[in-house]
Every structure is written in C-alpha cells, then in structure tokens.
C-alpha cells in the first residue's frame, strides 16, 4: 500500500475506535495514550522495516478494550474482538488479520510470547512499553491508582526501596516496578529511546521524595501536579 493509503486506513481505524478510548481517561488510558503509542509505533516500523498498516492499526486498537468500570481486566480479549470486527469492515485489515491480532494479543511487556514474535508485534509491544516509562507512564500509573482506590505510598518507605513492591497496595510501589520494564524492550532502537524516560523517572522520584519529606506529598493529586509541573517545563514554547 502507498503511504497515503496506509494513513487513510489508520484514520478509519481511529475514527472507529476512539469512542472506546475516551471513557478510559478516568484511569489514564485515554486517547492520548493511543496517539503516543501510534506515533512511536510508526517510528519503530520505519526503523525496523515492519508493515506500517499493521503496526499503526495495532497501536490504535491495543488498549481499546479497557473499560472505565473494570479497567485492565479482560481488556486484551475485548481489544481482539474489536480488531476482529474491524477486519470484517475493512478489506485491507482482513488481509493481515492474523498478524494484527498477534500484535494485540502480545502487546504487554509482561506477557510471554511465542518465538519468533513478528516484527510488527515487536513494534506495538515496545511502543506501548515506552509509553509506560518516564513522565507519561508515571502519570498513567497515578491516574490508575486514583481509579483503583490505591494508597499513594507506604508511610515509611514511599519509594519502595526496602520492600518488594506491593502493586495492589501502593501506587508508588508500581512506579518502582516500572524500573523493570526497560529490560523487557526488544529492540536497540527502543532501548535507546528508553534512556531519557529512565532519567525522567529517576528525577521524578527524587522530587517526590523531597516533597514527601517536607509533608507536601499528601495524595495522588499532589503527585500528579508534580508530573504536570515537569511535563509543562519540558514542553517547547512557540
């Protein structure tokens, strides 16, 4: 397919799935996550020679199955159902149906996968993982923690430096867990991009701890404001 045709197909996919993403803003996985993963996915596809049609569609659909009432639970199966329905509607996706479903089925970094994993699936998987790192990942984790009703942090070990992370109890324990994700990235291109993200997480945790010790980190809203402050400072002017 020509680049313009691929772009048109991607826009059709996005128009078909955006309404699934909108309600998930409540726990941090709204349309902005989809768009960031899509952008990185296409960069990876270009760098690795993957099919951009499959990668872009997979990025736009991968978390579409999340819901504001149950969050991540069962979301991969629902995303696969959404993708299958789109393959019925779009002939160009029908031709790559199995490959597209594979990109969605194995998009999470923690999931075991059959080897070799198609390069298109690698692109979607690494793109999603990269967005879970740095400021973007911290913000999504904090928002999910609010939705889940999780405590912000342990009262005496806020950054989980002396404990095994309790992912169901404390949001900042999950932020600590995010340290393990870069090693799950599958390509040198992605690992290179993760370096700045890791610096962002380290900087955020340092600032968080300083605020916590001053009694200024009282709840998730304070923690989110710290993310907003630094992402605003990073935004280009003009």
N, C-alpha and C positions, 0 to 999 in steps of 0.2 A: 504493500500500500504506500502511496505517496504521503509525505509528511502532513499535507493539508487534510488528506482523508483520515489519517490517524487522529489528528486534532479534532476533526468533526465528530468522529466516533467517541472520543473521550468526552466531548461536551455533551453528547447524547447520554452517555452513561451518567455523567454528573447530574444532569437535569433529572434523570430517572431515580437517582439515589439520594440526592441532597436532603430530601424530606426525612429520610431515615436518620441522618446525622444531626439535624437541627435540635431535636429534644435532648440529645446527649451532651449538649453544652453544660447541663447540670452537673455532670461528673467529669468534665474536662475533655471529652472526646467528641467535640463538635466539628463543624465543617472546617475550622482552621487546622485541625489535626490532619484531616483528609488532604487538604490542599498542600500542606507542608510535605507530607509523605509522597504525594504525587510529584511535586517539584523535584525532590531528591531522587525519587524513583526514575524519573526520566533522565536525570544526570547519570545515574548508575547505568541505565540501559544504554546510553550513548557511549559510556566509557567501556562497557563490557561486551558490547555487540548483541544485546538482548533485543527481543521483539518489543518495540515501544507500545504497540497496541495492547499487548497482554499486560505489560508492566503498569501502564497508566490505568487501565481498567481495574487491575488487581488492587492498586493503591486506592482508587476511589471506592472500592467495594469492601476492602478487608475488614473494617470495623463497622460497616453499615448495619450489622445485625445486633449491635449493642442497643439496649433499651433503657429508658430513664427509670423503669421500675425494678429491673433485675440486673442492670449494669452489664458486666462482662459474662455473666453466667449464660452459657449456651450460645454465645454470640457468633462463634465460628460456624456452627451449623446453620444459624439463621442467615449469616452472610453468604454461605454456599447456596442456600435456597434462593436468595436474591439474585446471585450471579446466574444460577440455572435459569431463572425466569427471564433474565435479560438475554441470555443466549437464544431463547425461543423467539425473542423480538428482533434481535439484531443478527443478520446472517454472518457478518464479519466475525462476531464473537462465537457463533455456533461452530465456525471452522477451527477455533482454538479452544473449544470448551474445556477439554480435559486439562490442558495446560493452565488455563485461567483458574480453574477450580483448585489446582495444585498450589498456585501462588497464594490463594486464600487459606487453604487448609493448613499450610505450614508457615503462616506469616509471623507467628510469635516466636521470639528468640529462644524461649524456654522449651519449645516443643521439639521432640525427637522427630527426625525426618528420614526418609529412605535415601540412600546414596546410590547414584549421584542425584542431587537436587537440581532441577533445571535452572539455568542461569536467570530466567525470568522470576522464578520463585525466590532466588537469592536476592535479586534486586528489591522485591517487595519486602522481604524479611529484613534486610539490612536497613532499608529506608524507614520502616516502622521502628526498628530498634534505635536508630539515630535520633528519631524524634522523642523517644523516651529518655534521652540523655539531656544534660545541661538544663538551662532555664525552662525550655519547653516541657521537658519531662518532669521537672520539679513542680511546675505549675499544674500539669495534669494530675500528678500524684496528690498534691494538696487538695485539688478540687474533688478528686475521687474520695479522699479521706473525709471531706465535709459531707459528701453524699452518703458515705458509708456510716458516718457517725463515729469514726475512729478518734481516739485521743491524739493530740498533736505530737506529743513526745513523752518519753519517760522522764519522770520528775528529777532524777539524779544522773541520768546518762542520756541526755537529749539526742546525741548524735549516734547512739548505739555503738560506742567504741569499746565497751567492756562486756557486751552480751551478744548472743546470737539474735539476729533481727526477728522480732515478733511482728510479722506482716499484718496480722489481723488486729493488733492492739494499738500500734503507734504509726502514724503517718511518716514521721522522720526515720523510723526504722526501715520503711520501704525506700525512702530516699537513700539510705545507706546501702540497701540491697541493689540499687541501680548501679553501684560500683562494679557489680559482677557482669553487667551487660556488654561492655566493650569487648571482652574476651570472646563473646559469642558472635561477634561480627565476622562475616565470612570472606570479605574481600579486603585487600590492601587499601583500595580507594575509600572504603567505609571506615576502616581503622584510622586512616589519616584524618578524615573529617571528624572523627570522634575525639581527637586530641583537644580541640578547642572546647568541646562540650564537657570534657572531664575537668578542664580548668574552670569552667563556669560552675560546675557542681562544687568543686573544692572552695571556690571563692564564696559561693552562697552559704555553704556550711560554716565557714569561718565567720561570716557576717551574722548568720543565725545564732551561733554560739555566743558571740559578743552581745547581741541584743538579749538573748536569754539570760545571760549573767547579770544584765542590767535590769532585769524584770520587765523588759519591753516586748517579749515574745510570749503573749498571753494565750493566743488562739490561732486557728487557721487563717483568720483574716489578717492578722499581723504578719504571718509567714507569707501569705500571698502578696501583701503590699510590698514586701521586700523583693519578691520576684519582679513585680511591676516596676518598682523603682529602677532596678538594674537593667531590665529589658528596655525601658524608656531611655536610659542613658546610652544604650548601645545603638538605638535607632538612629539612622542617618538624618541629618537636618536638610531640608530643602527638597 
